Amino acid sequence: MNQNLVSIDEASKWATDYLFKDISSSNISYLIQYGKVKKYSGHGSTYVNIEDLKNYYKSYNGYREIKWKEKLGQDLNWRLSFDHLKEKDTTKHVHRLHPYKGKFIPQLVEYFIDDHTDDIKKQLYFKKGDIILDPFVGSGTTLIQANELGIHSIGIDVSRFNCLISEVKLNDYDFISLEKDISHFIYKITNYESNRNIHSFEKELYDNLYEFNTKFFPSPDYKYNLNNKTINEDEYVKAKEFEFQNIYNNLVIKHNIKLKQTKGKTFLDNWYIDNVRNEIDYSLGLIKKIKEIRNKKAIAVILSRTIRSCRATTHSDLATLKEPQLTTYYCYKHKKICKPLYSIKYWLTRYANDTILRLKKYKSIKNNAKSTIITADSRTVDIEKELIKRNKLLFEIYKKQKISGIFTSPPYVGQIDYHEQHAYAYDLFGFERKDEFEIGPLYKGQGVEARESYVEGISHVLLNCKKFFSNDPNIFLVANDKYNLYPKIAQRSGLRIIDRFKRPVLNRTERDKSPYSETIFNLKY
């Protein structure tokens, strides 16, 4: 046998010595399982090649794991990073139907609620036919995965728009009817023109941008020079940005393009170029005429996703808006001169087609489980009464067995304003905002008073939900608990923290790539 081949236990000892860190046998098994190192078999045993291990630990992923554990602690469970997955996996089927800040990946939910066990998850917490609750449903990740696994589910959220996103993902559709309504909608928008000059303006602008960027920001040469620091980016782009601004201004005048809206009171007034706003208003009028309610909601989410992408902002600030961008600009993301959007037509068509494909894909794997979405405050909602009103079949199941537990990610204290992130949608659809009912919003900060309010809010949710549980429910809360608030929350809620699973969060919405973790708390009464 090759002398470099060693058993899993031997590999664990070698890696511990090599890295001066404790590397367990399960760590090595994880690397084999996800193809990080090659598996060799012989004499009924599994082996790995020391050179493969050495190369892995020298690689980016291996290096990242080591450095993150140094920063965040050796109790960081890298298996729960799901770093072997691609973005298309973590945003599979309906999970990419609409952007949402602060959501967890579906694989994390699936890991804890499915019917497998391993050396980390040593017991089953839920089974097919159970009812699971998410009192902070957000974009519906828990409910969607529960349905795949045949687990019934209930989702609650104070945000009407969050509930709309979740409903559209979970609804069953007559796809002949839905595609007919979407086709008519797209046809009407495509043939609508509020400004006949937009098309010619965009074509001439595109031609000028292409010529300018090819000359002054050639790819990949320009990026290579930036990486090697032979160009001072800030100084160079300042002059070039100003130079193209003159070209842009002349084109705006030539084609008689109105950029800024006359009104300036609402989000829609301030964050959209005039022609885009006209197209949005026309689209909304079409949606109001759609008779089939499920189709109407699905197309509303398509429009919402579209107008989020068409806000007058830079590409690097889509997640967190700074100020309206009505002119061309140097884009630090794409390393060239970019432009705002002047029409919603391209993105509307693209998202409409994408939505149909994703809804069909999810339909093919749904498992006939029942689910319902409740727009309410989880601190006070009477789940039983809401079930009677909204889903009698699920209520009958609930009467026999109650709710088996929770899997949720509560708001993180002082990190996100959940209504404000979708301000465009609240303006568009006229939904009532209930910012004052948010728990731990960004605008309240992370000070002592904000933390105490957060502890009280989450505790009240858990206390209210308790009356709807079966005996011995399993409660999972996913949180970045940097202020160590969850032991206090558990105590006030009459719960015990019986286990913690600490995981690295590798892909965040924001541009901050510094090491970041969250903990999955398993609690019991």
C-alpha positions in Angstrom: 0.0 0.0 0.0 1.1 3.6 -0.8 3.0 4.9 2.3 1.1 8.2 2.0 -2.2 6.4 2.6 -3.4 6.5 6.2 -6.6 5.6 8.1 -9.0 8.2 9.2 -7.8 8.0 12.8 -4.2 8.3 11.6 -5.1 11.2 9.4 -6.7 12.9 12.4 -3.5 12.6 14.4 -1.4 13.8 11.5 -3.6 16.8 10.8 -3.6 17.7 14.5 0.2 17.8 14.5 0.4 19.5 11.2 -1.9 22.4 12.1 -1.2 22.5 15.9 -5.0 22.2 16.3 -7.3 19.5 17.4 -8.6 17.8 14.2 -11.1 15.0 14.9 -11.8 11.9 12.9 -15.2 13.3 12.1 -13.5 16.4 10.5 -11.6 14.0 8.2 -14.7 12.0 7.4 -16.4 15.3 6.5 -13.6 16.1 4.0 -14.0 12.7 2.4 -17.8 12.9 2.3 -17.8 16.2 0.4 -15.0 15.4 -1.9 -12.4 17.7 -0.3 -9.9 14.8 -0.3 -10.0 11.6 -2.3 -11.3 8.4 -0.6 -9.2 5.2 -0.9 -10.5 1.8 0.1 -8.8 -1.4 1.0 -9.1 -4.4 3.3 -12.5 -3.1 4.4 -11.2 0.2 5.6 -11.1 3.8 4.3 -7.9 5.7 3.7 -6.8 9.2 2.7 -3.6 10.4 1.1 -1.5 12.7 3.3 -0.5 14.8 0.3 -4.2 15.4 -0.5 -4.8 16.6 3.1 -1.7 18.8 3.0 -2.9 20.4 -0.3 -6.4 20.9 1.2 -5.2 22.7 4.3 -3.0 24.9 2.1 -6.0 25.7 -0.1 -8.4 28.6 0.4 -11.1 26.6 2.0 -8.8 24.8 4.3 -7.0 28.0 5.2 -10.3 29.8 5.8 -11.5 27.1 8.1 -8.4 27.3 10.2 -8.4 31.2 10.3 -12.1 31.4 11.1 -11.7 28.9 14.0 -8.8 31.0 15.4 -11.1 34.1 15.2 -14.4 32.6 16.3 -13.4 29.6 18.4 -12.6 26.0 18.0 -16.2 25.0 18.7 -17.1 26.3 15.3 -18.7 23.4 13.4 -17.5 23.6 9.9 -19.8 20.9 8.6 -22.7 23.2 9.2 -21.1 25.8 6.9 -22.3 23.7 3.9 -19.3 25.1 2.0 -19.5 22.3 -0.5 -22.7 23.8 -1.9 -22.9 26.2 -4.8 -25.1 29.3 -4.8 -27.6 27.5 -7.1 -28.1 24.9 -4.4 -28.7 27.3 -1.5 -31.1 29.3 -3.7 -32.8 26.2 -5.2 -36.3 26.4 -6.7 -38.6 29.0 -4.9 -35.9 30.1 -2.4 -34.8 32.6 -5.0 -38.2 33.9 -5.9 -37.6 37.2 -4.1 -34.5 38.8 -2.3 -34.7 38.9 1.5 -32.0 40.0 3.9 -31.3 37.9 7.0 -32.6 34.5 5.9 -30.9 31.2 6.5 -30.1 28.6 3.8 -32.6 25.7 3.2 -29.9 23.1 3.9 -29.6 24.3 7.5 -33.3 23.8 8.1 -33.3 20.4 6.3 -30.3 19.2 8.3 -32.2 19.6 11.7 -35.7 18.6 10.7 -35.1 15.7 8.4 -34.9 12.0 9.3 -31.1 11.5 9.3 -28.6 11.3 12.2 -24.9 11.6 12.4 -22.1 12.3 14.9 -23.4 15.9 15.3 -27.1 15.4 15.1 -27.5 12.3 17.2 -31.3 12.1 17.4 -34.4 12.9 15.3 -36.3 16.1 16.3 -39.2 16.0 13.8 -40.8 13.4 11.7 -43.2 13.2 8.7 -46.7 14.3 9.7 -45.6 16.5 12.6 -46.5 20.2 12.7 -43.6 22.7 12.8 -43.9 26.4 13.7 -41.9 29.4 12.5 -43.0 32.5 14.5 -40.7 34.7 12.4 -41.5 33.2 9.0 -39.7 35.9 6.9 -39.4 34.5 3.4 -40.7 31.1 4.3 -37.6 28.9 4.3 -38.6 26.6 7.2 -42.1 26.0 5.8 -40.8 25.3 2.3 -38.4 22.7 3.5 -40.9 21.2 5.9 -43.3 20.7 2.9 -40.6 18.9 1.0 -40.2 16.5 4.0 -43.9 15.9 4.5 -44.0 18.0 7.7 -47.0 20.3 8.2 -46.2 23.9 9.0 -47.4 27.2 10.3 -45.7 30.5 9.7 -46.3 33.8 11.5 -44.9 37.3 10.7 -45.9 40.8 11.6 -44.9 42.0 8.1 -47.7 41.6 5.5 -45.1 41.6 2.7 -43.1 38.8 4.2 -46.2 36.8 4.4 -47.0 37.5 0.7 -43.6 36.2 -0.3 -44.1 33.0 1.7 -47.6 32.5 0.4 -46.6 32.8 -3.2 -43.8 30.2 -2.7 -46.1 27.7 -1.0 -49.3 28.1 -3.0 -50.5 25.5 -5.5 -51.1 26.8 -9.0 -53.1 26.0 -12.2 -50.0 26.6 -14.4 -52.1 27.0 -17.6 -54.0 29.8 -15.9 -50.9 31.4 -14.3 -48.8 31.3 -17.6 -51.7 32.8 -19.5 -52.0 35.7 -17.0 -48.2 36.3 -17.0 -48.0 36.2 -20.8 -50.8 38.8 -21.1 -49.1 41.0 -18.4 -45.7 40.9 -20.1 -47.2 41.6 -23.5 -49.0 44.7 -22.2 -45.9 46.0 -20.5 -43.6 45.3 -23.5 -45.9 47.4 -25.7 -46.3 50.2 -23.2 -44.3 53.4 -23.8 -44.4 56.4 -21.5 -41.5 58.0 -23.2 -40.8 57.2 -26.9 -37.2 58.4 -26.7 -36.1 55.9 -24.0 -35.2 53.2 -26.5 -33.0 55.4 -28.8 -31.4 57.0 -25.7 -30.5 53.7 -24.2 -29.1 52.4 -27.4 -26.8 55.4 -27.9 -25.8 55.4 -24.3 -24.9 51.7 -24.5 -22.8 52.3 -27.6 -20.9 55.2 -25.9 -20.4 53.2 -22.7 -19.0 50.2 -24.6 -16.5 52.4 -26.4 -15.5 54.3 -23.3 -15.1 51.3 -21.1 -13.2 49.3 -23.7 -10.7 52.2 -24.0 -10.3 53.2 -20.4 -11.3 50.1 -18.4 -10.2 47.2 -20.6 -10.9 43.8 -18.9 -9.0 41.9 -17.6 -6.0 44.3 -18.0 -7.5 47.1 -15.9 -8.4 44.7 -13.0 -4.9 43.2 -13.1 -3.3 46.6 -12.8 -5.6 47.4 -9.9 -4.6 44.2 -8.1 -0.9 45.0 -8.7 -1.4 48.5 -7.5 0.0 50.1 -10.7 -3.1 52.3 -10.8 -4.5 54.5 -8.1 -8.1 53.6 -8.5 -9.7 56.6 -6.7 -7.6 59.1 -8.6 -8.0 57.5 -12.0 -11.7 56.9 -11.8 -12.5 60.4 -10.6 -11.3 62.0 -13.8 -12.8 59.3 -16.0 -16.2 59.5 -14.3 -16.3 63.2 -14.8 -15.2 62.8 -18.5 -18.1 60.4 -19.2 -20.5 62.6 -17.3 -20.3 65.2 -20.0 -21.2 62.6 -22.6 -24.1 61.4 -20.5 -25.5 64.9 -19.9 -25.4 65.7 -23.7 -27.3 62.5 -24.4 -30.0 63.3 -21.8 -30.5 66.7 -23.5 -30.4 65.3 -27.0 -33.1 62.7 -26.3 -35.2 64.9 -24.0 -35.0 62.4 -21.1 -36.7 63.3 -17.8 -34.7 61.6 -15.0 -36.1 62.9 -11.7 -39.7 62.6 -10.8 -41.7 65.8 -10.0 -43.0 64.4 -6.7 -40.6 63.5 -3.8 -42.6 62.3 -0.9 -42.5 58.5 -0.9 -39.9 55.8 -1.6 -41.3 55.3 -5.1 -41.0 59.0 -5.8 -37.4 59.2 -4.8 -35.7 56.0 -5.8 -36.9 55.5 -9.4 -36.2 57.4 -12.7 -39.3 59.0 -14.1 -39.9 56.4 -16.9 -39.4 53.5 -14.6 -42.0 54.9 -12.2 -44.5 55.3 -15.0 -43.9 51.7 -16.0 -44.3 50.6 -12.4 -47.6 52.4 -12.0 -48.9 50.9 -15.3 -47.9 47.4 -14.2 -49.7 47.8 -10.9 -52.9 48.8 -12.7 -52.7 45.6 -14.8 -52.2 43.5 -11.7 -55.3 44.9 -10.1 -57.4 43.6 -13.0 -56.2 40.0 -12.6 -59.1 38.0 -11.2 -57.5 34.7 -10.0 -56.1 35.7 -6.5 -53.2 33.3 -6.5 -52.0 34.5 -9.9 -52.5 38.1 -8.8 -50.2 37.5 -5.8 -47.5 35.7 -7.8 -47.4 38.4 -10.4 -47.3 41.0 -7.6 -44.1 39.3 -6.3 -42.6 39.3 -9.8 -43.2 43.0 -10.0 -41.8 43.6 -6.5 -38.6 41.6 -7.4 -38.3 43.6 -10.6 -38.6 47.1 -9.0 -36.1 46.1 -6.3 -33.6 45.5 -9.1 -34.6 48.7 -10.9 -34.0 51.2 -8.0 -31.8 54.1 -8.9 -28.8 53.0 -7.0 -25.3 51.7 -7.7 -24.7 48.0 -8.1 -22.7 47.7 -4.9 -25.5 49.3 -2.8 -28.5 47.2 -3.8 -28.6 45.6 -0.4 -28.3 48.8 1.6 -29.3 52.0 -0.2 -27.3 55.2 0.3 -28.6 57.9 -2.1 -30.5 57.9 -5.5 -28.2 57.5 -8.5 -29.7 59.2 -11.6 -26.5 59.5 -13.6 -23.7 57.2 -14.9 -21.1 56.3 -12.3 -17.9 54.3 -11.7 -18.9 50.9 -10.4 -16.6 49.5 -7.7 -18.2 46.1 -8.2 -17.8 45.8 -12.0 -14.7 48.1 -12.3 -16.1 50.2 -15.1 -18.6 53.0 -15.8 -22.2 51.7 -15.2 -25.6 53.3 -15.6 -28.9 53.3 -13.7 -31.9 51.5 -15.2 -34.4 53.4 -17.4 -37.0 50.7 -17.9 -38.3 47.6 -16.0 -39.1 45.6 -19.2 -36.0 43.5 -19.4 -36.0 42.4 -15.7 -39.7 42.0 -15.6 -39.6 39.5 -18.5 -36.6 37.7 -17.1 -38.1 37.3 -13.5 -41.5 36.3 -14.9 -40.0 33.4 -16.8 -37.7 32.5 -13.8 -40.7 32.5 -11.4 -42.7 30.0 -13.5 -39.7 27.6 -13.7 -39.1 27.8 -10.0 -42.7 27.3 -9.0 -42.9 24.3 -11.3 -39.7 22.8 -9.9 -41.0 23.2 -6.3 -44.4 21.6 -7.3 -42.5 18.5 -8.5 -41.0 17.9 -5.0 -43.8 19.1 -2.7 -45.0 16.4 -0.3 -48.7 17.3 0.2 -48.1 18.6 3.7 -50.5 21.3 4.9 -49.3 24.8 5.6 -50.7 28.2 6.5 -49.3 31.8 6.9 -50.6 34.1 9.5 -50.0 37.9 9.5 -49.8 38.7 13.2 -47.7 39.5 16.2 -46.3 36.2 17.5 -46.3 37.6 21.0 -50.1 37.7 21.1 -51.5 35.7 18.2 -54.1 33.0 19.0 -52.8 30.3 16.6 -55.7 28.0 17.2 -58.3 30.7 16.2 -56.3 31.6 13.1 -56.1 28.0 12.0 -59.9 27.6 12.2 -60.3 30.7 10.0 -57.5 29.9 7.5 -57.0 26.2 7.1 -59.6 23.8 8.5 -57.7 20.7 7.3 -54.6 21.8 9.2 -56.7 22.6 12.2 -58.1 19.1 12.3 -54.5 17.7 12.3 -53.6 20.3 15.0 -56.5 19.2 17.2 -55.1 15.6 17.3 -51.4 16.3 17.9 -50.7 20.0 18.5 -47.4 21.6 17.3 -44.2 19.5 17.6 -41.8 22.4 17.9 -40.2 25.5 16.3 -37.4 26.0 13.8 -36.8 29.8 13.3 -34.3 32.6 13.1 -35.5 35.4 15.2 -34.5 39.0 14.3 -30.9 39.7 15.3 -30.8 42.6 17.7 -30.1 46.0 16.0 -29.2 44.6 12.6 -32.1 44.9 10.1 -35.2 47.1 9.8 -37.4 44.4 8.3 -40.1 46.7 7.0 -37.7 49.3 5.6 -35.8 46.7 3.5 -39.0 46.3 1.4 -40.1 50.0 1.6 -40.7 50.0 -2.2 -43.2 47.1 -1.9 -45.1 48.7 1.0 -45.4 51.9 -1.1 -46.4 50.0 -4.2 -49.1 47.7 -2.7 -50.3 50.0 0.0 -49.7 47.5 2.8 -49.9 48.8 6.3 -46.4 49.0 7.9 -46.1 47.9 11.4 -42.5 48.9 12.2 -43.3 49.5 15.8 -44.1 45.8 16.3 -40.7 44.6 15.1 -38.5 43.0 17.7 -34.8 44.2 17.7 -34.9 46.5 14.7 -31.9 48.4 13.4 -33.3 51.8 14.3 -33.4 50.9 18.0 -29.7 50.1 18.0 -27.8 47.6 20.2 -27.6 49.5 23.5 -28.6 48.2 26.9 -32.2 49.3 26.5 -32.5 47.8 23.1 -31.1 44.5 24.3 -33.5 44.4 27.2 -36.4 45.1 24.9 -35.2 42.3 22.6 -35.0 39.8 25.4 -38.5 40.7 26.5 -39.9 40.4 23.0 -38.4 37.0 22.1 -39.4 35.7 25.5 -43.0 36.8 25.0 -43.1 35.0 21.7 -41.9 31.7 23.2 -44.3 32.0 26.2 -47.3 32.7 23.8 -46.4 29.7 21.6 -46.1 27.3 24.5 -49.9 26.9 24.9 -50.1 25.5 21.3 -47.4 22.8 21.7 -47.6 19.1 22.2 -45.8 17.5 25.1 -42.0 17.8 25.0 -41.6 20.1 21.9 -38.2 20.7 20.2 -37.4 24.4 19.8 -34.6 25.6 17.6 -33.6 29.2 17.5 -30.8 30.4 15.1 -29.1 33.5 16.3 -25.8 35.5 16.3 -25.8 35.9 20.1 -22.8 38.2 20.5 -24.4 39.8 23.6 -25.2 36.4 25.2 -28.9 37.2 25.5 -30.3 33.7 24.8 -29.6 32.2 28.2 -31.6 35.0 29.7 -34.3 34.5 27.0 -34.5 30.8 27.9 -34.7 31.5 31.6 -37.6 34.0 31.2 -39.4 31.6 28.8 -39.2 28.7 31.2 -36.8 26.9 28.8 -33.5 25.1 29.1 -30.7 25.3 26.5 -29.9 21.6 26.1 -27.6 21.9 23.1 -25.8 24.5 20.9 -24.5 24.1 17.4 -22.1 26.9 16.3 -21.8 27.4 12.5 -19.8 29.7 10.2 -21.9 31.9 7.9 -19.9 32.1 4.7 -22.1 34.0 2.3 -23.8 37.1 3.6 -25.9 39.7 1.8 -23.6 42.6 2.7 -20.1 43.1 1.4 -18.6 42.4 4.8 -16.5 39.2 4.4 -15.1 39.1 7.9 -15.5 35.8 9.9 -19.1 35.6 11.2 -21.0 32.8 13.0 -24.4 32.0 14.4 -25.6 29.5 16.9 -28.4 27.1 16.6 -29.9 26.8 20.1 -31.9 23.6 21.0 -34.2 24.4 23.9 -36.7 22.3 25.9 -39.3 23.0 28.6 
